[in-house]
Each structure stands twice: as C-alpha cells, then as structure tokens.
Amino acid sequence: MKTMTDALKEWQVAVNALEQGDTIMLLRKGGIREAGGRFRVERDRVLLYPTFEHQKPELLKPNYAAQVQPVGSGWHPAQVQIGAWARVTDVFQVTEADIMSALLPFHIWNQEFVTERLQWKPSQPLYVLLLRVHRLGQPQQILYSDTYGGCKSWINLALPVPLDESYPVLDDTTYASRVEAIRSAIVH
C-alpha cells in the first residue's frame, strides 16, 4: 500500500477547485514561517491539505468567494478532510503584472489578489505551480494538530494517508492542454 505524509497547505476553496478540475494552478509567495521568508518547492508529490486560515472571499473570483465557509473556531476545524494528492509538474517564477493578467482565466483568484501578491515583497517572484491532481479513492479525515497551523506551506502529517485507488482528476490530454495554454501565457 502506497502512503504519503507530506502535505501542501492551501485555502480550502482552492483545494476544492483543484479536486474538481476547475484549475490546475496555485499561486504562492510564501508564508511568514517559510525558511528564509521565501517560498520554495520542497516536494514534488504532496497531499493537498485544505486550510481555513486567512481565506478572504474578497480576493477570489465571485463564484469561488461564495464557497468560502467560516469555521467555528475561526481558524480550523477539529478534523480536516484530505481528499487528494498532487504531483507538481511545473513551477514558474513570475514578476510581471502583464503575465499575471494573462493567467487570470486559469486560477480562482481575482486581480486584487494578484496585484497584492506581486506588491508584497516585490523583489521576490510569485510562484506559479501546476498540479496534476489525483483524488483519493477514500478521502481521509485527520485530526487537526497545532503543528499544522501557522503561515507555512509545507507540513508533515502525523499519520500516513493511503493513496490506493486514487485517480487523476483530469485525463492526460486535458491536463496537457491546460499546461500548454498556461506555458504559452507565461513564455509568450
């Protein structure tokens, strides 16, 4: 049985969009607790850990903003559902606003989010990650741990999550087509 404990934290609404095949893209600049204050792609295969911390509906396109659900504690539920894992297939570093505008159709965030991300730590690029997402055959409920919290991208889960019976969200042709469209927008 294949298992995994490495996880990438991302807004719950973004994880849902990845799991549904609405997007293959994440935008990252790094959290306060990142090593050296910079984002790095530490792993190429990760579980997608939905976080409720810092979700801001006003930074999402309208149909995604409506999907943000508050959590009783304000930060995280007592249990978190892990429903997918992903392989990071491509990583691009972008600093130009015109390129980010060209990428707007490919992700869930609005122009305000993109502008804000580019302007925060302007000497650092915005990372564009393309993810080949696989849904788990059996989503797993895991207990929240304080070690999972905070402004960091990468976490290690206490218990391994089985990957058996997982399947790709998008077929090979659809995924390759989306990757090519995004690459074309970046490397125009």
Residue pairs with C-beta under 8 A, 6 or more apart in sequence:
1 162
1 163
1 164
2 162
2 163
2 164
3 160
3 161
3 162
3 163
4 45
4 46
4 47
4 85
4 160
4 161
4 163
5 47
5 156
5 157
5 158
5 159
5 160
5 161
6 43
6 45
6 46
6 47
6 154
6 155
6 156
6 157
7 46
7 47
7 48
7 49
7 82
7 154
7 155
7 156
7 157
8 26
8 43
8 46
8 47
8 48
8 49
8 86
8 153
8 154
9 49
9 51
9 148
9 152
9 153
9 154
9 155
10 18
10 26
10 48
10 49
10 50
10 51
11 50
11 51
11 52
11 54
11 55
12 50
12 51
12 52
12 55
12 68
12 69
13 55
13 60
13 64
13 67
13 68
13 108
14 23
14 26
14 108
15 48
15 49
15 50
15 83
15 84
16 50
16 67
17 23
17 64
17 108
18 24
18 26
18 48
18 84
18 86
18 131
18 133
18 169
19 48
19 83
19 84
19 133
19 135
19 169
20 169
21 133
21 169
21 170
21 174
22 108
23 106
23 107
23 108
24 106
24 130
24 131
24 132
24 133
24 170
24 175
24 178
24 179
24 182
25 103
25 106
25 107
25 128
25 129
25 130
25 131
25 182
26 107
26 128
26 129
26 131
27 107
27 109
27 113
27 114
27 117
27 126
27 127
27 128
27 129
28 39
28 126
28 127
28 129
28 153
29 39
29 117
29 120
29 121
29 124
29 125
29 126
29 127
30 37
30 38
30 39
30 40
30 124
30 153
31 39
31 150
31 151
31 152
31 153
32 150
32 151
33 150
33 151
33 152
34 40
34 151
34 152
34 153
37 121
38 124
39 124
39 127
39 153
41 88
41 91
41 127
41 129
42 153
42 154
43 88
43 154
44 87
44 88
45 85
45 86
45 87
45 88
46 85
46 86
46 88
46 154
47 82
47 84
47 85
47 157
47 161
48 82
48 83
48 84
48 85
48 86
48 131
48 133
49 80
49 82
49 148
49 155
49 157
50 80
50 81
50 82
51 76
52 69
52 70
52 71
52 75
52 76
52 77
53 75
53 76
53 149
53 150
53 151
54 151
55 68
56 68
57 65
57 66
57 68
58 65
58 112
59 109
59 110
59 112
59 113
59 116
60 68
60 108
60 109
60 110
60 113
61 108
61 109
61 110
64 108
71 77
75 149
76 144
76 148
76 149
77 144
78 143
78 144
79 141
79 142
79 143
79 144
80 141
80 142
80 143
80 144
80 148
81 139
81 140
81 141
81 142
82 136
82 139
82 140
82 141
82 142
82 157
82 161
83 135
83 136
83 139
83 140
84 133
84 134
84 135
84 136
84 166
84 169
85 133
85 134
85 136
85 161
85 163
85 166
86 131
86 132
86 133
86 134
87 131
87 132
87 134
88 129
88 130
88 131
89 130
89 131
89 132
89 179
90 128
90 129
90 130
90 179
90 182
90 183
91 127
91 128
91 129
91 130
92 127
92 128
92 186
93 125
93 126
93 127
93 128
94 100
94 103
94 125
94 126
94 127
94 128
94 186
95 118
95 122
95 125
95 126
97 114
97 115
97 118
99 185
99 186
99 188
100 114
100 118
100 126
101 111
101 114
102 185
102 186
102 188
103 114
103 128
103 182
103 185
103 186
104 111
104 114
106 178
106 181
106 182
106 185
114 126
117 126
118 126
128 182
128 186
130 178
130 179
130 182
132 168
132 170
132 175
133 168
133 169
133 170
134 163
134 166
134 167
134 168
134 169
135 166
135 167
135 169
136 161
136 162
136 163
136 165
136 166
137 164
137 165
137 166
137 167
138 162
138 165
140 161
140 162
142 157
142 158
142 159
142 161
145 158
147 155
147 158
148 155
148 157
168 175
170 178
